[in-house]
Amino acid sequence: MLLWLEWYRCVSVFRPSCKDKRTWVMFVLIMVGLAVREEVVGVTSIVRALGLADRTYKCLLHFFHSRAFNLEAATRIWLKFVFARFSPVEESGFCVLLGDGIKVGKEGKKMPAVKSLHQESNDNTKPEYIMGHSFQALAFLAQACQNVFAVPLISRIHEGIVRSNRDQRTTVDHMAQMLRELICDIGRPIIFVADNFYGNEKIIRALKLVQSFVVSRLRSNATAEHPAQRKPKAERGPGRPPTYGEKVSLAKLFRKRHLFTEAPSPVYGEDGVDIRYYCINLLWRPVGDFVRFVLVAHPSRGNIILMTTKLDLDPLRVIALYGYRWKIEVSFKVALHVIGAYAYHFWMKEMDKIRRGSGDQYLHRKSKDYRDQVTRKVEAYHRFVQLGCIAHGLHQYLAATMMDQVWGCFRSWLRTMKKHQMPSELVTSYALRSSLPGFLLRAPEGHDIAKFLSMHADPERMLAKAMVA
């Protein structure tokens, strides 16, 4: 019972994002459904999980397409909640954000922003090309109970639709804009950790404007320059003195073994592993400024070139921070298979059918009504995914702050149950699911969860679920 009371106290902070009481009722039902559902098949699984009446299905669909639920307000509330309730992994007084992209397969021929996507992965279970949505996401690096995990903050579609033939923005431009807006909302600078796709001048310049920094990986063919040596005034020729001096191929520095220092690996989870590293500050031509490069010779991962714009950051801390990047990959796996944050199925009836293998959908020749409908549908996708991010984060919050209660309500079995450690999102989901019937029986009179479920439940389905529980 305590588990659900704390869960509802957290959900209640989102009340201002709902325009009216009916929207608030649908919001609570959806959040309860995301917390306890056993399958990830979109809105249908929420109806099944809660034993709701048939009429509720269309009400839930309308919720995701209606602006009565303010997506921007809910996102800002979620950001404030995360930064206030979670303990951050800090470096030099800066909190750490992780960024990456995820490609979600969607086969609907009438789904806006669906396009042919290339998957760069060593996993042989993934096809090279899929039809789907391309999201970019940001996560907050938090710690609790000696665990480090990525709390999802925001995830948006940044590909697939071109609204104007003059719009030349790339996915990196969209990520840079999303980062700037997020930093303005939280009101504090950050260290952004990402892979080599985001280690470029656009991200660096965008973060520099808000006093933030980047830690990223670089490609093996990256080069940099020493600053040009200043000649005496009498020896200078005409024109501006040069800025860049001798060019350096970073990969060739790995041959100079005498420059490297050996140390225990600072990467999270790597015990008993020694690495060799070399740190140097050089001018990087894409940004026209000094950048700190950290070259790492790892015994099993090979040679890695890391980069940071924070010139006084200890090289071992650069390595440790980049080692946390994979936490967002774990977060994506949970979002897909446990929370179902990307399991939406919203089609647009009036949309022109797309063909398999097609690219971006251009809207500048379409009517205003058509463009408005596409915008409405994409906003519905974003609402669904953002609520999934919030549900995911609430699972992590309960696991971190109510560890004993979560394990106490986990009435199932795992081959490796470690009750002295922070439970996973899967365990938390099982705990919420198994404790919901008992909470409904003993809930305080007039509690919103019990009241809203009784208003929209099908008695036969609820009885069947209670008998199973």
QUIFEN-V404080 format. One record per pair of residues at least 6 apart in sequence whose C-alpha atoms are under 8 Angstrom apart, sorted by sequence separation. I is the first residue (numbers start at 0). J is the second residue. D is the distance in whole Angstrom. If there is no record, write none. Layout:
I_J_D / I_J_D
This chain:
17_23_6 / 38_44_6 / 46_52_8 / 62_68_7 / 88_94_6 / 89_95_6 / 107_113_8 / 141_147_6 / 142_148_6 / 182_188_6 / 206_212_6 / 264_270_7 / 282_288_5 / 283_289_6 / 296_302_5 / 297_303_8 / 334_340_5 / 335_341_6 / 37_44_8 / 87_94_6 / 88_95_6 / 118_125_8 / 140_147_7 / 141_148_6 / 182_189_7 / 206_213_8 / 263_270_8 / 264_271_8 / 282_289_4 / 283_290_6 / 295_302_6 / 296_303_7 / 334_341_7 / 335_342_7 / 398_405_7 / 442_449_7 / 36_44_6 / 87_95_7 / 105_113_7 / 118_126_7 / 119_127_7 / 140_148_6 / 141_149_6 / 263_271_7 / 264_272_6 / 281_289_5 / 282_290_6 / 294_302_7 / 295_303_5 / 362_370_6 / 397_405_7 / 14_23_7 / 17_26_8 / 36_45_6 / 46_55_8 / 118_127_5 / 140_149_5 / 141_150_7 / 203_212_7 / 263_272_6 / 264_273_5 / 280_289_6 / 281_290_6 / 294_303_6 / 295_304_6 / 439_448_8 / 46_56_7 / 117_127_6 / 118_128_6 / 139_149_5 / 140_150_6 / 203_213_7 / 263_273_4 / 264_274_6 / 280_290_6 / 281_291_7 / 294_304_5 / 295_305_8 / 307_317_7 / 439_449_6 / 36_47_8 / 37_48_7 / 117_128_5 / 118_129_8 / 138_149_6 / 139_150_5 / 202_213_8 / 229_240_8 / 262_273_6 / 263_274_6 / 280_291_4 / 281_292_7 / 293_304_6 / 294_305_6 / 306_317_8 / 32_44_8 / 33_45_7 / 36_48_5 / 116_128_5 / 117_129_7 / 138_150_5 / 139_151_6 / 158_170_7 / 261_273_7 / 262_274_6 / 279_291_6 / 280_292_6 / 292_304_7 / 293_305_5 / 305_317_8 / 406_418_7 / 32_45_5 / 35_48_7 / 36_49_8 / 43_56_7 / 115_128_7 / 116_129_5 / 138_151_4 / 139_152_7 / 157_170_6 / 261_274_6 / 262_275_6 / 278_291_7 / 279_292_5 / 292_305_6 / 293_306_6 / 305_318_8 / 32_46_7 / 42_56_7 / 102_116_7 / 115_129_6 / 116_130_6 / 137_151_6 / 138_152_5 / 227_241_6 / 261_275_4 / 262_276_8 / 278_292_6 / 279_293_7 / 292_306_5 / 115_130_5 / 116_131_7 / 136_151_8 / 137_152_6 / 138_153_7 / 198_213_8 / 227_242_5 / 260_275_5 / 261_276_7 / 278_293_5 / 291_306_6 / 292_307_7 / 403_418_8 / 29_45_7 / 32_48_6 / 102_118_8 / 114_130_5 / 115_131_7 / 136_152_8 / 137_153_6 / 157_173_6 / 198_214_8 / 226_242_6 / 227_243_5 / 228_244_7 / 259_275_6 / 260_276_5 / 277_293_6 / 278_294_6 / 290_306_7 / 291_307_5 / 406_422_7 / 10_27_8 / 32_49_6 / 42_59_7 / 113_130_6 / 114_131_6 / 116_133_8 / 136_153_6 / 137_154_7 / 198_215_5 / 226_243_5 / 227_244_4 / 259_276_5 / 260_277_6 / 276_293_7 / 277_294_5 / 290_307_6 / 291_308_6 / 405_422_7 / 409_426_6 / 42_60_7 / 113_131_5 / 114_132_7 / 136_154_4 / 197_215_7 / 198_216_7 / 225_243_6 / 226_244_5 / 227_245_7 / 259_277_5 / 276_294_5 / 277_295_7 / 290_308_5 / 291_309_7 / 409_427_7 / 411_429_8 / 112_131_8 / 113_132_5 / 135_154_6 / 136_155_7 / 198_217_7 / 224_243_6 / 225_244_5 / 226_245_8 / 258_277_6 / 276_295_4 / 289_308_8 / 290_309_7 / 291_310_5 / 350_369_8 / 402_421_6 / 410_429_8 / 112_132_6 / 134_154_6 / 135_155_6 / 191_211_8 / 193_213_8 / 195_215_6 / 224_244_6 / 225_245_5 / 275_295_6 / 276_296_6 / 290_310_6 / 349_369_8 / 402_422_7 / 406_426_8 / 409_429_6 / 410_430_7 / 134_155_5 / 135_156_6 / 188_209_7 / 189_210_8 / 190_211_6 / 191_212_6 / 192_213_6 / 193_214_7 / 194_215_5 / 195_216_5 / 224_245_6 / 225_246_7 / 274_295_7 / 275_296_5 / 289_310_8 / 293_314_6 / 405_426_8 / 406_427_8 / 408_429_8 / 409_430_4 / 134_156_4 / 135_157_7 / 188_210_6 / 189_211_5 / 190_212_5 / 191_213_5 / 192_214_5 / 193_215_5 / 194_216_5 / 195_217_5 / 224_246_4 / 225_247_7 / 274_296_6 / 275_297_7 / 399_421_6 / 405_427_6 / 408_430_5 / 133_156_6 / 134_157_6 / 188_211_5 / 189_212_7 / 190_213_6 / 191_214_6 / 192_215_6 / 193_216_7 / 194_217_8 / 195_218_7 / 223_246_6 / 224_247_6 / 274_297_5 / 398_421_6 / 399_422_8 / 407_430_8 / 408_431_7 / 410_433_7 / 106_130_6 / 132_156_7 / 133_157_7 / 134_158_8 / 190_214_7 / 222_246_7 / 223_247_5 / 273_297_8 / 274_298_7 / 293_317_8 / 398_422_6 / 406_430_7 / 409_433_7 / 104_129_6 / 105_130_6 / 106_131_7 / 133_158_6 / 222_247_6 / 223_248_7 / 273_298_8 / 293_318_8 / 347_372_8 / 398_423_7 / 405_430_6 / 408_433_7 / 104_130_6 / 105_131_4 / 132_158_7 / 133_159_8 / 171_197_7 / 175_201_7 / 179_205_7 / 222_248_5 / 223_249_7 / 272_298_8 / 347_373_8 / 398_424_7 / 405_431_8 / 408_434_6 / 104_131_4 / 105_132_7 / 132_159_7 / 175_202_5 / 179_206_7 / 182_209_8 / 221_248_7 / 222_249_6 / 103_131_5 / 104_132_7 / 174_202_8 / 178_206_8 / 220_248_7 / 221_249_6 / 395_423_8 / 102_131_7 / 103_132_5 / 172_201_7 / 176_205_8 / 220_249_7 / 221_250_7 / 347_376_7 / 395_424_6 / 398_427_6 / 436_465_7 / 29_59_8 / 102_132_6 / 103_133_6 / 171_201_7 / 172_202_8 / 175_205_6 / 179_209_7 / 219_249_8 / 220_250_7 / 280_310_7 / 346_376_8 / 394_424_6 / 397_427_7 / 102_133_5 / 103_134_8 / 171_202_7 / 175_206_8 / 219_250_6 / 345_376_7 / 101_133_6 / 102_134_6 / 395_427_8 / 436_468_7 / 25_58_8 / 100_133_7 / 101_134_5 / 391_424_7 / 394_427_6 / 25_59_6 / 100_134_6 / 101_135_6 / 345_379_8 / 394_428_7 / 100_135_4 / 101_136_8 / 345_380_8 / 433_468_7 / 26_62_8 / 99_135_6 / 100_136_6 / 278_314_6 / 25_62_7 / 98_135_7 / 99_136_6 / 277_314_8 / 343_380_7 / 98_136_6 / 99_137_7 / 276_314_8 / 98_137_5 / 135_174_7 / 243_282_7 / 22_62_7 / 97_137_6 / 98_138_6 / 343_383_7 / 96_137_7 / 97_138_5 / 253_294_8 / 96_138_6 / 97_139_6 / 341_383_8 / 96_139_5 / 97_140_7 / 253_296_8 / 340_383_7 / 341_384_6 / 95_139_6 / 96_140_6 / 112_156_8 / 340_384_5 / 22_67_7 / 95_140_6 / 114_159_6 / 249_294_8 / 340_385_8 / 22_68_7 / 94_140_8 / 112_158_7 / 113_159_6 / 340_386_7 / 341_387_8 / 112_159_4 / 340_387_4 / 19_67_7 / 111_159_8 / 112_160_5 / 339_387_7 / 340_388_7 / 18_67_5 / 111_160_7 / 253_302_8 / 338_387_7 / 17_67_6 / 18_68_6 / 265_315_6 / 17_68_5 / 18_69_8 / 265_316_7 / 16_68_6 / 17_69_6 / 87_139_8 / 88_140_6 / 97_149_8 / 266_318_7 / 267_319_7 / 338_390_7 / 16_69_5 / 87_140_6 / 88_141_5 / 265_318_7 / 266_319_5 / 334_387_7 / 338_391_6 / 16_70_7 / 87_141_4 / 88_142_6 / 250_304_8 / 265_319_5 / 266_320_8 / 334_388_8 / 86_141_6 / 87_142_6 / 226_281_7 / 249_304_8 / 267_322_6 / 16_72_5 / 85_141_6 / 86_142_6 / 225_281_6 / 226_282_6 / 266_322_5 / 267_323_7 / 15_72_8 / 16_73_5 / 85_142_8 / 86_143_7 / 224_281_6 / 225_282_6 / 266_323_8 / 334_391_7 / 81_139_8 / 223_281_6 / 224_282_5 / 88_147_8 / 223_282_6 / 224_283_6 / 13_73_6 / 223_283_5 / 224_284_7 / 222_283_8 / 223_284_7 / 13_76_7 / 12_76_7 / 13_77_8 / 81_150_8 / 78_152_7 / 77_152_7 / 74_152_8 / 74_153_7 / 204_286_7 / 203_286_8 / 219_303_8 / 200_285_6 / 219_304_7 / 199_285_7 / 200_286_5 / 217_303_8 / 218_304_7 / 216_303_7 / 217_304_6 / 337_424_7 / 216_304_6 / 217_305_6 / 337_425_6 / 216_305_4 / 217_306_7 / 215_305_6 / 216_306_6 / 214_305_7 / 215_306_5 / 333_424_7 / 337_428_8 / 214_306_6 / 215_307_6 / 96_189_7 / 98_191_7 / 213_306_8 / 214_307_4 / 94_188_8 / 95_189_6 / 96_190_6 / 97_191_6 / 98_192_6 / 99_193_6 / 213_307_5 / 214_308_7 / 93_188_7 / 94_189_5 / 95_190_5 / 96_191_5 / 97_192_5 / 98_193_5 / 99_194_7 / 212_307_7 / 213_308_6 / 93_189_5 / 94_190_6 / 95_191_6 / 96_192_6 / 97_193_6 / 212_308_6 / 213_309_7 / 93_190_6 / 95_192_7 / 212_309_6 / 82_185_8 / 214_317_7 / 203_308_8 / 216_321_8 / 78_184_8 / 79_185_7 / 214_320_7 / 215_321_7 / 78_185_7 / 214_321_7 / 198_306_8 / 75_184_7 / 192_320_7 / 193_321_8 / 192_321_6 / 194_324_8 / 193_324_6 / 192_324_6 / 149_326_6 / 148_326_6 / 149_327_6 / 147_326_8 / 148_327_8 / 151_330_7 / 150_330_7 / 149_330_6 / 148_330_8 / 138_327_7 / 164_361_8 / 161_359_7 / 163_361_7 / 159_358_7 / 160_359_5 / 161_360_6 / 162_361_6 / 163_362_7 / 164_363_7 / 159_359_4 / 160_360_5 / 161_361_5 / 162_362_5 / 163_363_5 / 158_359_7 / 159_360_6 / 160_361_6 / 161_362_6 / 162_363_5 / 160_362_7 / 161_363_8 / 130_355_7 / 156_381_8 / 130_356_7 / 155_381_6 / 97_324_6 / 154_381_7 / 99_327_7 / 98_327_7 / 97_327_7 / 101_331_8 / 154_384_7 / 154_385_7 / 153_385_6 / 154_388_8 / 110_345_7 / 111_346_8 / 153_388_7 / 110_346_5 / 111_347_7 / 152_388_6 / 109_346_6 / 110_347_6 / 151_388_5 / 152_389_8 / 103_341_7 / 109_347_6 / 151_389_8 / 107_346_7 / 109_348_7 / 111_350_8 / 110_350_8 / 115_355_7 / 151_391_7 / 109_350_6 / 114_355_8 / 115_356_5 / 150_391_8 / 151_392_6 / 109_351_7 / 114_356_7 / 115_357_6 / 150_392_6 / 109_352_5 / 114_357_6 / 115_358_6 / 108_352_5 / 109_353_7 / 114_358_5 / 108_353_5 / 114_359_6 / 150_395_7 / 108_354_7 / 113_359_8 / 112_359_7 / 112_360_7 / 111_360_8 / 144_399_7 / 143_399_6 / 111_373_6 / 111_376_7 / 112_377_8 / 111_377_7 / 146_421_7 / 144_420_7 / 144_421_6 / 143_421_8 / 39_336_7 / 39_337_8 / 41_339_8 / 39_338_7 / 40_339_8 / 39_339_5 / 38_339_8 / 41_342_5 / 42_343_7 / 40_342_6 / 41_343_5 / 39_342_6 / 40_343_7 / 41_344_6 / 34_338_7 / 33_338_6 / 33_339_8 / 64_375_6 / 74_385_7 / 85_396_7 / 64_376_7 / 70_382_6 / 77_389_7 / 84_396_8 / 64_378_7 / 65_379_8 / 63_378_8 / 64_379_5 / 70_385_8 / 63_379_5 / 63_380_8 / 63_382_6 / 63_383_7 / 33_387_7 / 30_386_7 / 34_390_6 / 33_390_7 / 30_390_7 / 34_394_8 / 9_393_8 / 6_393_7 / 6_397_7 / 5_397_8 / 35_428_6 / 34_428_6 / 35_429_7 / 2_397_8 / 35_431_6 / 36_432_8 / 34_431_7 / 35_432_5 / 34_432_7 / 2_401_7 / 55_455_7 / 51_452_8 / 2_404_7 / 1_404_8 / 2_405_7 / 49_452_8 / 52_455_6 / 51_455_6 / 52_456_5 / 53_457_8 / 51_456_4 / 52_457_4 / 50_456_6 / 51_457_5 / 49_456_7 / 50_457_6 / 50_458_8 / 51_460_7 / 50_460_5 / 51_461_8 / 50_461_5 / 49_461_7 / 50_464_7 / 28_448_8 / 27_448_7 / 28_451_7 / 27_451_8 / 28_452_7 / 24_451_6 / 3_431_7 / 2_431_7 / 3_435_7 / 0_434_7 / 0_435_8 / 3_438_7 / 0_437_7 / 0_438_5 / 0_441_8 / 0_442_8
